[in-house]
């Protein structure tokens, strides 16, 4: 895609929390909707991935017995009995930086990947603000993207780069979180995924898909947490489909003044990157890398083939109803 140099960016939709401490660990006692990313210490040892994924999905959907559960579209509350405000205070999150201060126009977006991130978030939210009321009868509410490095405290618990990008549905939070080192360190470095700008744009489209599921109450449909036919897998595949919907319509999105955000839509290379990223984060691929065998009974996000299929379904149809997995 090419950014329109005349477009005006709303940098208020993206913030940067800076560095929050060391790497390692996972969503310590909390959870969020995320890509299935390997965790654990020791430079590429992925054996803890499946157990952590199970707990994260359960926490997000509010289905962990004995854990305080919040409202807000069915998302889980803070971790281990703490409310989101306690978690934020306990985590010592860094003060917001000026990382995006220079992101004003589409020209800036073309020159800087950080500013490109702002433009893409603007585009995703402009798409859903126009689409959701007509398609689902629900008004769209903005969700901020927060970038960080090292670790961060959220309403869903403490998170590090190891857990991958995620959306936290906890009341009072409802943000997308992204350690920008993740793409080189984990997706490409550990999982052999693709390199390229649209890889991140696909991931952002997926995480905002979870925000759509949150505000439309579809997260309440998740009753089963594991297995190739589980509700958890359906939820993740739907988020991939929603990412495809945005990709289809991105070139038609506009800034607040009506100026197009992009001068050209996604090209073949952009689509190749998105499909390769979906393949890299399929449960079967992660299991092969982490344990050398595939066990569909432990899936929480779907196979590579399923994820590619659902992204393509959204992209090729451009139809919100095509993503109805329920």
C-alpha positions in Angstrom: 0.0 0.0 0.0 1.0 3.6 -0.5 0.2 6.3 1.9 -1.4 9.5 0.6 1.0 12.3 1.4 -1.8 14.8 1.9 -3.6 12.7 4.6 -3.6 14.1 8.1 -2.8 11.6 10.9 -4.5 11.3 14.2 -1.5 10.4 16.4 -3.7 10.4 19.5 -4.9 6.8 18.5 -1.4 5.5 19.2 0.9 6.0 22.2 4.2 4.6 23.4 4.9 3.5 26.9 8.6 3.2 26.5 10.6 0.5 28.2 9.0 -1.3 31.1 11.7 -3.7 32.2 13.3 -7.0 31.1 12.1 -9.5 28.7 10.8 -13.0 29.4 7.7 -14.3 31.2 4.2 -14.0 29.9 0.8 -12.5 30.8 1.6 -12.9 34.5 -1.8 -13.8 36.0 -3.8 -12.0 33.4 -4.8 -12.5 29.8 -5.7 -11.0 26.5 -6.7 -11.9 23.0 -3.5 -12.5 21.1 -1.6 -14.3 18.4 -0.3 -17.7 19.7 3.3 -16.8 20.3 5.8 -19.1 22.0 6.9 -18.2 25.5 9.5 -19.3 28.0 13.1 -18.5 28.7 16.2 -19.8 27.0 16.4 -18.3 23.5 13.8 -20.0 21.4 12.6 -22.8 23.8 8.9 -22.9 23.0 7.6 -25.7 25.2 5.5 -23.5 27.4 3.5 -22.0 24.6 0.4 -24.3 24.6 -0.2 -24.0 28.4 0.1 -20.3 28.4 -2.2 -19.9 25.3 -4.9 -21.9 27.1 -4.8 -19.7 30.2 -4.7 -16.5 28.1 -7.8 -17.4 26.1 -9.7 -18.5 29.2 -8.9 -15.3 31.0 -10.0 -13.2 28.1 -13.3 -14.8 27.8 -14.0 -14.9 31.5 -14.1 -18.7 31.8 -11.5 -19.4 34.5 -13.1 -20.6 37.7 -12.1 -18.6 40.8 -10.9 -15.6 38.9 -12.7 -12.2 39.2 -14.5 -11.6 36.0 -15.4 -8.3 34.5 -18.1 -7.0 32.2 -17.4 -5.1 29.0 -18.4 -7.4 26.2 -17.6 -10.6 28.1 -13.9 -10.0 28.5 -12.1 -11.2 31.6 -11.1 -8.7 34.2 -7.7 -8.2 35.8 -5.5 -11.0 36.9 -5.8 -13.1 40.1 -8.4 -10.9 41.8 -6.7 -7.5 41.1 -8.8 -4.9 39.3 -7.2 -3.1 36.3 -6.3 0.0 38.3 -4.4 -2.1 40.8 -2.5 -3.9 38.0 -1.6 -0.6 36.3 -0.3 0.8 39.6 1.5 -2.4 40.6 3.3 -2.7 37.2 5.3 0.5 37.3 4.5 1.3 33.7 6.8 3.8 32.1 5.6 7.3 31.3 4.4 7.9 27.7 7.2 8.9 25.3 7.1 11.3 22.3 7.7 8.5 19.8 4.8 9.6 17.6 5.1 13.4 18.0 6.3 13.9 14.4 3.6 11.8 12.8 1.4 14.4 11.2 0.8 13.5 7.5 0.8 10.6 5.1 4.2 11.8 3.9 5.5 11.1 7.4 3.8 7.7 7.3 5.7 6.9 4.1 9.0 8.0 5.6 8.7 6.3 9.0 7.4 2.9 10.0 6.2 4.4 13.3 4.1 6.9 11.5 2.9 4.2 9.1 1.6 2.4 12.2 -0.4 5.5 13.1 -1.8 5.7 9.6 -2.8 2.1 9.6 -4.5 2.3 13.1 -6.3 5.4 11.8 -7.4 3.4 8.7 -8.6 0.4 10.7 -10.6 2.5 13.0 -12.1 4.6 10.3 -13.2 1.4 8.5 -14.9 0.0 11.5 -16.5 3.3 12.5 -18.2 3.4 9.1 -18.9 -0.4 8.7 -20.0 -1.6 12.2 -23.2 0.5 12.7 -24.6 -0.6 9.3 -23.4 -4.2 9.5 -24.1 -5.0 13.1 -26.2 -2.2 14.5 -23.5 -1.3 17.0 -21.6 2.0 17.2 -17.8 1.7 17.0 -15.7 3.0 19.9 -12.0 3.7 19.4 -9.4 1.5 21.0 -5.9 2.9 21.4 -2.8 1.0 20.3 0.0 1.1 22.9 3.5 0.2 21.9 6.2 -0.7 24.4 9.5 -2.5 24.8 10.5 -5.0 27.4 7.3 -5.4 29.4 4.2 -3.5 30.3 1.4 -3.6 32.9 -2.1 -3.8 31.6 -5.6 -4.5 32.8 -5.0 -8.1 31.8 -1.8 -8.5 33.7 1.9 -8.0 33.1 3.0 -8.7 29.5 6.3 -9.0 27.7 7.3 -9.3 24.1 7.2 -13.0 24.5 3.4 -13.1 24.6 3.1 -11.4 21.2 0.7 -8.6 20.3 -2.6 -8.8 22.1 -5.9 -7.0 22.8 -6.9 -6.6 26.4 -10.7 -6.6 26.9 -10.7 -5.8 30.6 -13.1 -3.0 31.6 -11.1 0.3 31.8 -8.5 -1.0 29.4 -9.7 -2.2 25.9 -6.5 -1.4 24.1 -4.2 -3.2 21.6 -0.6 -3.8 22.9 2.4 -4.3 20.8 6.1 -4.7 21.6 7.6 -3.5 18.3 10.6 -5.8 18.7 8.3 -8.8 18.5 8.3 -9.1 14.7 12.1 -9.4 14.4 12.7 -11.3 17.6 9.9 -13.8 17.7 7.8 -13.9 14.5 10.8 -13.9 12.2 13.6 -15.0 14.5 11.8 -18.0 16.3 9.0 -18.9 14.0 10.6 -18.3 10.6 7.9 -15.9 9.6 8.1 -13.2 6.9 9.7 -9.7 7.1 7.9 -6.7 5.8 5.7 -3.8 6.7 2.3 -5.4 5.9 3.1 -8.2 8.4 2.4 -5.8 11.2 -0.6 -4.3 9.5 -2.2 -7.8 9.3 -1.5 -8.3 13.0 -3.0 -5.0 13.9 -6.1 -5.8 11.8 -6.4 -9.1 13.7 -6.1 -7.5 17.1 -8.7 -4.8 16.3 -10.8 -7.7 15.2 -10.8 -8.8 18.8 -12.0 -5.3 19.8 -14.9 -5.7 17.4 -15.7 -9.0 19.0 -15.6 -7.3 22.4 -17.9 -4.4 21.7 -20.4 -6.7 19.8 -20.4 -9.2 22.7 -19.3 -12.1 20.6 -16.6 -13.0 23.2 -19.5 -14.3 25.3 -19.9 -17.2 22.7 -16.6 -18.8 23.8 -17.4 -21.8 26.1 -14.8 -24.3 24.9 -11.1 -23.3 25.1 -9.1 -26.0 23.3 -9.4 -28.1 20.2 -9.6 -27.6 16.5 -13.4 -27.1 16.6 -13.4 -25.1 19.9 -15.0 -21.8 20.4 -11.6 -20.3 21.1 -10.4 -21.3 17.7 -13.6 -19.8 16.1 -13.0 -16.5 17.8 -9.4 -16.3 16.5 -10.3 -17.3 13.0 -13.0 -14.6 13.0 -10.4 -12.0 13.9 -8.4 -13.1 10.9 -11.5 -12.7 8.8 -12.0 -9.2 10.1 -8.4 -8.4 9.3 -9.1 -9.4 5.7 -12.2 -7.2 5.7 -10.1 -4.1 6.6 -7.4 -5.1 4.0 -10.1 -5.2 1.3 -11.4 -1.7 2.2 -8.2 0.1 3.3 -7.8 2.1 0.2 -11.3 3.6 0.7 -10.6 4.8 4.3 -10.2 8.5 4.9 -8.9 10.9 7.5 -11.2 13.2 9.5 -11.3 15.8 6.7 -12.3 13.2 4.1 -8.8 12.9 2.5 -7.9 9.3 1.5 -5.3 7.8 3.9 -3.9 5.7 1.0 -3.2 6.5 -2.6 -2.9 2.8 -3.5 -4.4 -0.3 -1.9 -2.5 -3.5 -1.0 -0.5 -5.1 -3.7 0.5 -8.7 -4.3 3.5 -8.4 -2.1 1.4 -7.0 0.8 -1.0 -9.9 0.5 1.9 -12.4 0.3 3.2 -11.0 3.6 -0.2 -11.2 5.3 -0.7 -14.8 4.2 2.9 -15.8 5.2 2.3 -14.2 8.7 -1.0 -16.1 9.1 0.8 -19.3 8.2 3.6 -18.7 10.7 1.2 -18.2 13.6 -0.9 -21.3 12.9 -1.2 -23.7 15.9 0.1 -26.6 13.9 3.2 -24.7 12.7 4.0 -23.5 16.3 3.6 -27.0 17.6 6.0 -28.4 15.0 8.6 -25.7 15.9 8.1 -26.1 19.7 7.5 -29.8 20.2 8.1 -31.5 16.9 4.5 -32.9 16.6 1.0 -31.6 15.9 -1.9 -32.1 18.4 -5.1 -30.6 17.2 -6.7 -31.2 20.6 -4.5 -28.4 22.0 -5.3 -25.8 19.4 -6.6 -22.4 20.5 -6.1 -20.3 17.4 -6.5 -22.6 14.4 -4.1 -24.2 11.9 -2.1 -22.3 9.3 -4.5 -23.4 6.6 -7.5 -22.2 8.6 -6.0 -18.8 9.3 -5.1 -18.2 5.7 -8.5 -19.3 4.6 -10.3 -17.0 7.0 -8.1 -14.0 6.1 -8.8 -14.6 2.4 -12.5 -15.0 3.1 -12.7 -11.5 4.6 -10.5 -10.0 1.9 -12.2 -11.6 -1.1 -15.7 -11.1 0.1 -15.5 -7.7 1.8 -18.7 -8.8 3.6 -19.1 -8.6 7.4 -21.6 -11.5 7.4 -19.0 -13.8 5.7 -17.1 -13.7 9.0 -19.9 -15.0 11.1 -18.5 -18.2 12.7 -21.3 -18.7 15.2 
